Amino acid sequence: MRILFHADVAHGQAAAVWRCRDLLKSAYGIELMLPDNPDLPAGVDFALVHSLVEDWWKKLENGPVVCLERIDGAQLSAPVRKFIGHPNLRAVIKNTIYADWNFYNLAPWRWHENPIRASIAGHTTCQYDLLPANQLITPEQYAKLKLGFSFAAYPHMDSIRHPEPFELSQPRPYTCHFAGTTDYGAEMGWLNWHRQQAVGAIKKLRDHRTADANICYNCREMQFPKYFATMRQSEFVVSPWGLGEPCYRDFEAILSGCMVIKPDTRHILTVPGQFYRIPSIERCICKPDFSDLPDIVANVGRVSIGDRIQWARHVAEQNSTPAIAGRLARIFKGAVK
């Protein structure tokens, strides 16, 4: 099998695929090539196109396409949603997928906006409206969405995605860790509120060993070496939702041996498939306004260090080059049936 890969392989998502190319060829007989020209030459089975490529959907006119979706969250970019029914679009590789296909037909298009807005309004329920009919996703189209890898496979995770992911020192000097932006701009007021609530709740933990150095208002201000070092010294990582529900932080935390305090994200499928049901996350599900953060920190039963090691290793193994290559090979072979 020969596949043309239209992508900038320096990009994190594309790099995770590109590093599998040697194993794909030796173990599965799949040759992944960068194109010399935009056309699909004879002898090539299909094009693998990163949706960051401008007008990527035009390649559907030339033959079969597998799309590497640029959006990290479970939601779909507008072109993927528009063309997912096209017969030449054989599969869409994603990091995260909604467990229930109906979620793709709810408004707003970022599902987690609903519980956050409900929390802002002080209500426990909210109504959902269907998207315009021409954007509805069918079960057959949903079946084209395939999990390839998670955030744990991105290149910047290489330093912690290894056999012994974290030090075993206990107790850890810091109780809570958070580094992230709290301002996504005026149009994202609901998300700004949610993340500001997280920072505010952390600051109220005055009776716990929380260091100001572990609260950063913009993730770009904390470089990776310091970021990972302080995370490995923390018991809990507070992980609010962002533009999507999952994020790098969730996987960085598990690979660093931390408990993850996060709103309920069990409706998300990622790699490994039951990631948001592991004890280090499921025991620490919080409210969207983080009002129960002190209770979680004070009362949640700690997961044993043995369990943390087991899950860290499992996450690392599921996002290793052999595991990703095997998953991609199944997707690629299914695309040419």
C-alpha positions in Angstrom: 0.0 0.0 0.0 1.3 3.5 -0.9 0.0 6.7 0.7 0.7 10.3 -0.1 0.9 12.4 3.1 0.0 16.0 2.5 1.2 17.7 5.7 3.8 19.8 7.4 5.4 17.0 9.4 6.9 19.5 11.9 3.3 20.1 13.2 2.6 18.1 16.4 -0.2 16.0 15.0 1.5 15.2 11.7 4.8 14.5 13.5 3.0 11.8 15.5 2.0 10.1 12.3 5.3 10.7 10.4 7.4 9.0 13.1 5.5 5.8 12.4 6.5 5.7 8.7 9.4 3.2 9.1 7.4 0.7 11.2 4.4 1.1 8.9 6.6 0.0 6.0 8.5 -2.8 7.7 5.6 -4.3 9.7 2.6 -3.6 7.6 3.8 -3.0 4.0 2.5 0.5 4.0 4.6 3.2 2.4 3.9 6.7 3.7 5.4 9.4 1.3 5.5 13.1 1.1 4.2 14.3 -2.3 6.3 15.8 -5.0 3.3 17.4 -6.6 -0.4 17.9 -5.6 -1.8 15.2 -7.9 -2.5 11.6 -6.9 -0.1 9.6 -9.1 -0.7 6.1 -10.4 0.1 3.3 -7.9 -1.0 5.4 -4.8 -3.9 4.0 -2.9 -5.1 7.3 -1.4 -4.1 10.6 0.0 -3.6 11.2 3.8 -4.3 15.0 4.2 -3.8 17.0 7.3 -6.8 19.4 7.5 -4.4 22.3 8.1 -3.6 22.0 4.4 -5.4 24.9 2.6 -8.5 23.7 0.7 -7.6 20.1 1.6 -11.1 18.9 0.6 -10.5 19.7 -3.1 -8.3 16.5 -3.1 -11.6 14.5 -2.8 -12.1 15.2 -6.5 -9.0 13.2 -7.3 -9.7 10.0 -5.4 -9.9 8.5 -1.9 -8.8 10.7 1.0 -8.1 10.0 4.7 -8.2 13.2 6.7 -6.0 13.9 9.7 -8.3 16.4 11.6 -6.6 19.5 12.8 -9.0 20.1 15.7 -7.7 18.4 18.9 -11.1 18.4 20.6 -14.0 16.0 19.8 -15.8 18.7 17.7 -15.3 18.8 14.0 -13.9 21.6 11.9 -16.4 23.1 9.4 -14.9 21.5 6.3 -14.8 18.1 7.9 -18.4 18.3 9.0 -19.4 19.6 5.5 -17.6 16.8 3.5 -17.8 13.9 5.9 -20.5 12.4 3.8 -18.5 12.5 0.6 -17.8 9.0 -0.7 -14.1 9.7 -1.3 -13.6 10.7 2.3 -12.9 7.3 3.7 -11.9 8.1 7.3 -11.1 11.1 9.7 -8.3 10.5 12.2 -8.9 12.3 15.4 -7.4 12.6 18.9 -10.7 12.6 20.6 -14.3 11.6 19.7 -17.6 12.0 21.4 -18.8 8.7 22.7 -22.3 9.4 21.7 -22.7 10.4 18.0 -25.7 12.6 18.9 -23.4 15.1 20.6 -22.3 16.2 17.1 -25.8 17.4 16.4 -26.3 19.5 19.5 -25.8 23.2 19.8 -23.4 24.9 20.5 -20.8 23.0 18.5 -18.5 22.8 21.6 -20.6 20.6 23.8 -19.0 21.7 27.1 -20.2 25.2 26.6 -23.6 23.9 27.7 -22.7 22.8 31.3 -20.5 25.8 31.8 -23.3 28.2 30.7 -25.8 26.3 32.9 -23.4 26.7 35.9 -23.0 30.4 35.2 -26.8 30.8 35.2 -27.1 28.8 38.4 -29.2 26.0 36.8 -28.6 22.3 36.7 -30.1 21.7 33.3 -30.2 23.5 30.0 -31.9 23.0 26.6 -30.2 21.8 23.5 -31.1 22.9 19.9 -30.3 21.0 16.8 -27.9 22.5 14.3 -29.0 23.3 10.8 -30.1 20.2 8.9 -27.3 20.3 6.4 -24.8 20.0 9.2 -26.3 17.0 11.0 -24.0 13.9 11.4 -25.5 10.5 10.7 -24.4 7.3 12.4 -22.8 6.2 9.1 -20.7 9.4 9.0 -19.8 9.1 12.7 -18.4 5.7 11.9 -15.7 7.4 9.7 -14.3 9.0 12.8 -11.3 7.0 14.0 -9.0 7.4 17.0 -5.4 7.5 16.0 -3.6 8.7 19.1 -4.0 11.2 22.0 -2.2 14.3 23.2 0.4 11.9 24.9 1.8 11.2 21.4 2.8 14.7 20.6 6.5 15.4 20.3 6.8 17.7 23.3 5.7 14.7 25.5 8.7 12.7 24.5 10.6 13.5 27.7 7.9 12.1 29.9 6.5 9.3 27.7 9.1 6.7 28.6 9.3 3.5 30.7 9.6 5.1 34.1 7.4 8.2 33.7 7.8 9.9 37.1 9.7 9.8 40.3 8.1 8.0 43.2 8.9 10.6 45.9 6.0 11.0 48.4 4.6 13.1 49.8 4.8 15.7 47.0 5.5 19.3 48.2 2.7 21.0 46.3 -1.0 20.2 46.6 -2.4 21.7 43.4 -0.8 22.6 40.1 -2.3 24.7 37.3 -0.6 26.5 34.4 -2.9 27.9 31.7 -4.5 30.9 30.1 -7.6 32.4 31.6 -8.5 34.8 28.8 -9.6 33.5 25.4 -10.9 36.9 24.3 -14.3 38.6 24.6 -16.2 36.1 22.4 -15.3 33.3 24.8 -16.7 34.8 28.0 -18.2 31.5 29.1 -14.8 29.8 28.9 -12.9 32.7 30.5 -15.3 32.5 33.5 -14.8 28.7 33.8 -11.0 28.9 33.9 -11.0 32.0 36.1 -13.2 30.0 38.5 -10.5 27.3 38.6 -7.7 29.7 39.4 -9.9 31.4 42.1 -10.7 28.1 43.7 -7.0 27.2 43.8 -6.2 30.5 45.5 -8.7 29.7 48.2 -6.9 26.6 49.3 -5.0 28.6 52.0 -4.8 25.6 54.3 -3.0 23.5 51.8 0.6 23.4 50.4 -0.2 25.3 47.2 2.7 27.3 45.7 2.0 30.6 43.8 4.6 29.4 41.4 2.2 26.7 40.4 -0.5 29.1 39.3 0.4 30.7 36.0 -2.1 32.9 34.0 -0.6 32.1 30.7 0.9 28.7 29.9 3.5 30.4 27.6 5.1 31.9 30.6 6.2 28.5 32.0 8.7 26.7 29.9 8.4 22.9 29.6 11.3 21.9 31.9 10.0 24.0 34.8 6.4 23.0 33.9 7.1 19.3 34.1 9.4 19.6 37.1 6.7 21.4 39.2 4.0 19.0 38.0 6.1 16.0 39.2 6.2 17.7 42.6 2.4 18.1 42.8 -0.3 15.8 44.2 -3.2 17.2 42.1 -3.4 18.9 38.7 -6.4 21.1 38.2 -7.5 20.8 34.6 -10.3 23.0 33.4 -11.9 22.6 30.0 -10.5 24.7 27.1 -11.5 25.0 23.5 -12.3 21.3 23.8 -12.8 19.1 26.8 -9.5 17.1 26.7 -6.1 18.8 26.7 -2.4 18.2 27.0 -2.5 18.8 30.7 -4.6 15.7 31.4 -2.0 13.4 29.9 1.0 15.3 31.2 -0.5 14.9 34.7 -1.1 11.2 34.4 2.4 10.6 33.0 3.7 12.6 35.9 1.9 10.6 38.5 -0.7 13.2 39.5 -4.4 13.1 40.3 -6.5 15.1 37.8 -9.2 17.4 39.1 -11.5 18.0 36.1 -15.2 18.4 35.2 -16.9 15.2 34.0 -15.2 14.3 30.7 -16.3 10.6 30.5 -18.3 11.3 27.4 -15.0 11.6 25.5 -13.2 8.8 23.8 -9.5 9.0 23.3 -6.4 6.8 23.5 -6.5 4.7 25.7 -10.2 4.4 25.3 -11.2 4.6 28.9 -8.7 7.3 29.8 -11.3 9.5 31.5 -12.5 6.6 33.7 -9.1 5.8 35.3 -9.2 6.2 39.1 -6.8 9.2 39.1 -9.4 11.2 37.1 -12.8 9.6 37.9 -12.3 10.0 41.7 -11.7 13.8 41.2 -14.6 14.8 39.0 -15.5 18.4 40.0 -18.3 20.9 39.2 -17.8 23.3 36.2 -17.5 26.2 38.7 -14.9 24.3 40.9 -16.9 25.2 44.0 -16.2 21.6 45.3 -12.4 21.8 44.8 -11.6 22.1 48.6 -13.7 19.0 49.3 -12.0 17.0 46.6 -8.6 18.0 47.8 -9.5 17.3 51.4 -11.5 14.1 51.1 -10.8 12.2 48.0 -9.1 8.9 48.6 -5.6 8.9 47.1 -4.9 6.4 44.3 -1.9 4.1 45.2 1.4 4.8 43.7 1.3 1.4 42.1 -1.9 2.3 40.3 -0.5 5.6 39.1 2.6 3.8 37.7 0.3 1.3 36.0 -1.8 3.9 34.3 1.1 6.1 33.4 2.8 3.1 31.7 -0.5 2.2 29.9 -1.0 5.7 28.5 2.7 5.8 27.3 2.4 2.3 25.7 -0.9 3.1 23.9 0.7 6.2 22.4 4.0 4.6 21.6 5.2 4.3 18.0 4.3 0.6 17.7 0.8 1.1 19.1 0.1 4.1 16.8 1.5 2.4 13.8 -0.8 -0.6 14.4 -3.8 1.6 14.8 -3.0 3.6 11.7 -2.5 0.4 9.7 -6.0 -0.8 10.5 -7.4 2.6 9.6 -5.5 2.7 6.3 -6.4 -0.8 5.3 -10.1 -0.2 6.1 -10.0 2.9 3.9 -9.3 1.0 0.7 -12.0 -1.7 1.1 
